[in-house]
Amino acid sequence: MPRQQRPSPPLDELSASIIEQLQQDGRRAYARIGEAVGLSEAAVRQRVQRLIESGVMQIVAVTDPLQIGLHRQAMVGIRTEGDVQKVADAVAVLDQVDYVVVTAGSFDLLVEVVCSDDEELLDVVGRRIRSLPGVLTTETFVYLKLRKQTYSWSTRPTTGPTRDQMRIVDAQPAEEAT
């Protein structure tokens, strides 16, 4: 789902609560969501439809690539010359590419590639990506093991320290009294 150029207005509490319910279970019944957030089934259905139509969220089936025969995943860093947006658009149409982001830093683009095997990865990177106009160099980072993948980030902006920040503070040894 492409991100909008302008920041979206913050979600109201009800929409954020509906999204959180769907992040826990994307197949949860609208009636059950309504019970949890204090709305009717019809009102939840309407809000979900508006959230989808506005591009705030999408409801999709997330597969495990290994279970469906896609045994090679890699992140490809791409350095470009000229219009990086044109290169990003050209890379984004490749079937094996599921993620394209324009970055600041060592690479102009980071691209996630999911393939059936090393031969297909070699073809995608070596023949298709490297031959695109504007691509200077690529560097491929083959995934050895995926340790975390989540789509359940918070819908609410944080105002204080996050849970992870609190754990870091709690884990630090206390200073000795003098």
Long-range contacts (C-beta under 8 A, 24 or more apart in sequence): 1-55, 1-58, 2-55, 4-55, 8-54, 8-56, 10-157, 11-56, 11-155, 11-156, 14-38, 14-39, 14-47, 15-47, 15-51, 15-56, 15-155, 16-155, 16-156, 18-44, 18-47, 18-48, 18-51, 19-51, 19-56, 19-57, 19-155, 20-155, 22-48, 22-57, 22-59, 23-151, 23-152, 24-152, 26-59, 26-60, 62-151, 65-114, 69-116, 70-114, 70-115, 70-116, 71-115, 71-116, 71-117, 72-114, 72-115, 72-116, 72-117, 72-118, 72-120, 72-121, 72-142, 72-143, 73-112, 73-113, 73-114, 73-115, 73-142, 73-143, 73-146, 74-112, 74-113, 74-115, 74-121, 74-125, 74-140, 74-141, 74-142, 74-143, 75-110, 75-111, 75-112, 75-113, 75-140, 75-141, 75-143, 76-110, 76-111, 76-112, 76-113, 76-125, 76-129, 76-138, 76-139, 76-140, 76-141, 77-106, 77-107, 77-109, 77-110, 77-111, 77-138, 77-139, 77-140, 77-141, 78-107, 78-108, 78-109, 78-110, 78-111, 78-129, 78-135, 78-137, 78-138, 79-106, 79-107, 79-108, 79-135, 79-136, 79-137, 79-138, 80-108, 80-109, 80-134, 80-135, 80-136, 81-134, 81-136, 82-133, 82-134, 83-134, 84-108, 84-109, 84-134, 86-133, 86-134, 87-132, 87-133, 87-134, 87-135, 90-132, 90-133, 90-134, 91-129, 91-132, 94-124, 94-128, 94-129, 96-120, 96-121, 96-124, 97-124, 107-139
